Amino acid sequence: MAPLTESGRFQVEADGTSSGRAIILPIDASGDGGAALHAAHLLAGVLGVPVRLLHLTEHALPLRASISAMGLSREELRGAVVLPLSSQTLPEKLLASAARARSFIALGFSPERQSALGISLMARLQTPLLVVRRGVATPPWSFERLAMLHDGREASAAALAPALELAVAARARSVVLHLSEPRQGRGALALPRYLDEPHLEWAEWGSEYLGRMGIFAELESATVPRLILPRPARDRPLLDQLEELSPSLVAVALEPGEASRSYERSAQGGLLASMLLGASFPLLLLPIGR
């Protein structure tokens, strides 16, 4: 990497497949990518990694033309790595490189228009994807409280590990919302059984259940999340219950294609679609089985 300016405020690389871990933020002609810039810089600072800004055009522009076309201030570019790229190289090379380096990808979007890039990244979810709608996570947003959505499956619990890494590094408070009815089934974590006086045994039940999720097993007691069983959605919409918790960030583990289907069919409702379109917080989408 060679510094673009003598002050080293931002840098340029030859392509988007660099091996180091980073927060990768694509910015295309829509300019929607800038919506995720503040959150990307903040979370990059938490992880101690750079932000890589990928300016995507049909044909890669010269560096200075690319920086001018992005319309970002020097303050917004501070500490970032600038990568002018052809949009024809994405998302395959980007996703493969990001997955190898355990990088996060940030995606800014506007609900008024569906982004082909956004649909593509969600459909090929291979690495943590930070999704930020315009008007959300703007300064002075900070990462202080994490909510993790869990459906009772062991694979879903394992997929939440990158979100927990962020929370521990930022010393953020965290909660786990168990979104399915307690049940035993294929792929489900074994549920503790307390039958006598459940209202008196809830704290112990919750602690034992979180312990079985594995990713919390080695945490210091002060950093173990609080477990919450939300009320049924028929009584109160789950998005409203989430908003009451005032999360800075909500993490959800997804099967391949699940995110893009919700994004493309957002008018049909569903929790993920409602969060994408109307939540006051950004989302961290995490691939199951990677």
RAZI-V221488 format. One record per residue. RES is the residue in one letter. SS is DSSP state (a for helix, b for strand, c for the rest). D_CENTER is the distance of its C-alpha to the mean C-alpha in Angstrom with 1 decimal. Layout:
BEGIN
res:ss:d_center
RES:SS:D_CENTER
RES:SS:D_CENTER
END
This chain:
BEGIN
res:ss:d_center
M:c:27.0
A:b:29.5
P:b:29.0
L:c:29.4
T:c:31.2
E:c:33.5
S:c:31.4
G:c:28.5
R:c:26.1
F:c:24.2
Q:b:24.7
V:b:25.0
E:c:24.6
A:c:26.2
D:c:23.3
G:c:19.6
T:c:20.2
S:c:20.7
S:c:20.4
G:c:18.9
R:c:15.3
A:b:13.5
I:b:10.6
I:b:11.8
L:b:12.1
P:b:14.5
I:b:16.9
D:c:19.4
A:c:22.5
S:c:20.8
G:c:19.5
D:a:16.4
G:a:14.2
G:a:15.7
A:a:13.8
A:a:10.7
L:a:13.2
H:a:13.7
A:a:10.2
A:a:10.0
H:a:13.5
L:a:12.9
L:a:10.2
A:a:12.3
G:a:15.2
V:a:13.8
L:a:13.5
G:c:16.7
V:c:15.7
P:b:16.4
V:b:14.7
R:b:16.0
L:b:16.8
L:b:17.8
H:b:20.4
L:b:21.0
T:b:24.5
E:c:26.8
H:c:28.6
A:c:27.2
L:c:28.8
P:c:30.6
L:a:28.5
R:a:30.1
A:a:30.1
S:a:26.4
I:a:25.7
S:a:28.0
A:a:26.5
M:a:23.0
G:c:24.7
L:c:22.7
S:c:24.7
R:a:25.5
E:a:23.7
E:a:20.4
L:a:21.2
R:c:22.2
G:c:20.9
A:b:19.1
V:b:20.2
V:b:21.4
L:b:21.6
P:b:23.7
L:b:23.2
S:b:24.6
S:a:22.2
Q:a:24.3
T:a:22.8
L:c:19.3
P:c:17.2
E:a:19.1
K:a:19.8
L:a:16.4
L:a:14.6
A:a:17.4
S:a:17.4
A:a:13.7
A:a:14.1
R:a:17.3
A:a:16.1
R:c:13.0
S:c:11.2
F:b:7.7
I:b:7.9
A:b:7.4
L:b:8.9
G:b:11.2
F:b:13.4
S:c:16.4
P:c:17.3
E:c:20.8
R:c:20.3
Q:c:18.4
S:c:17.2
A:a:18.5
L:a:16.0
G:a:13.1
I:a:15.0
S:a:15.6
L:a:12.2
M:a:11.1
A:a:14.5
R:c:14.3
L:c:11.0
Q:c:11.9
T:c:9.3
P:c:5.6
L:b:4.4
L:b:3.1
V:b:5.8
V:b:8.5
R:b:11.9
R:c:15.1
G:c:16.5
V:c:13.4
A:c:12.3
T:c:15.6
P:c:17.9
P:c:18.6
W:c:15.1
S:c:14.3
F:c:12.1
E:c:14.7
R:b:13.6
L:b:10.8
A:b:11.4
M:b:10.7
L:b:12.2
H:b:14.7
D:c:17.3
G:c:19.8
R:b:19.4
E:a:19.6
A:a:17.3
S:a:14.5
A:a:15.1
A:a:15.0
A:a:11.7
L:c:10.2
A:a:11.7
P:a:9.0
A:a:7.6
L:a:11.4
E:a:12.0
L:a:10.2
A:a:12.1
V:a:15.2
A:a:15.2
A:a:14.8
R:c:17.2
A:c:15.1
R:b:16.4
S:b:14.7
V:b:15.7
V:b:15.4
L:b:16.3
H:b:18.4
L:c:18.4
S:c:21.4
E:c:25.0
P:c:26.0
R:c:27.5
Q:c:28.6
G:c:27.9
R:c:26.9
G:c:23.7
A:b:23.6
L:c:23.8
A:c:27.3
L:c:27.7
P:c:30.0
R:c:33.1
Y:c:34.6
L:c:37.3
D:c:39.7
E:c:38.1
P:a:34.3
H:a:34.0
L:a:35.4
E:a:33.4
W:a:29.9
A:a:28.8
E:a:30.1
W:a:28.6
G:a:25.1
S:a:25.5
E:a:26.9
Y:a:24.2
L:a:21.3
G:a:23.5
R:a:23.7
M:c:19.9
G:c:20.6
I:c:17.5
F:c:19.0
A:c:22.5
E:c:22.9
L:c:21.3
E:c:23.8
S:a:24.8
A:a:23.6
T:a:19.9
V:c:19.9
P:c:17.9
R:b:20.0
L:b:20.2
I:b:20.6
L:c:22.1
P:c:21.6
R:c:24.7
P:c:25.2
A:c:23.6
R:c:27.2
D:c:28.0
R:c:25.0
P:c:22.0
L:a:18.9
L:a:17.0
D:a:19.9
Q:a:19.7
L:a:16.0
E:a:17.0
E:a:19.9
L:c:17.8
S:c:16.5
P:c:13.0
S:c:11.3
L:b:7.8
V:b:7.6
A:b:6.1
V:b:8.0
A:b:9.7
L:b:11.3
E:c:14.4
P:c:15.0
G:c:15.6
E:a:14.5
A:a:11.7
S:a:14.2
R:a:17.0
S:a:15.6
Y:a:14.8
E:a:18.3
R:c:20.0
S:a:18.3
A:a:21.9
Q:a:22.5
G:c:20.3
G:c:18.3
L:a:15.7
L:a:12.7
A:a:14.8
S:a:15.8
M:a:12.4
L:a:11.6
L:a:15.2
G:a:16.1
A:c:13.8
S:c:14.2
F:c:10.7
P:b:7.3
L:b:4.9
L:b:1.8
L:b:4.6
L:b:6.7
P:b:10.2
I:c:13.3
G:c:16.2
R:c:14.9
END
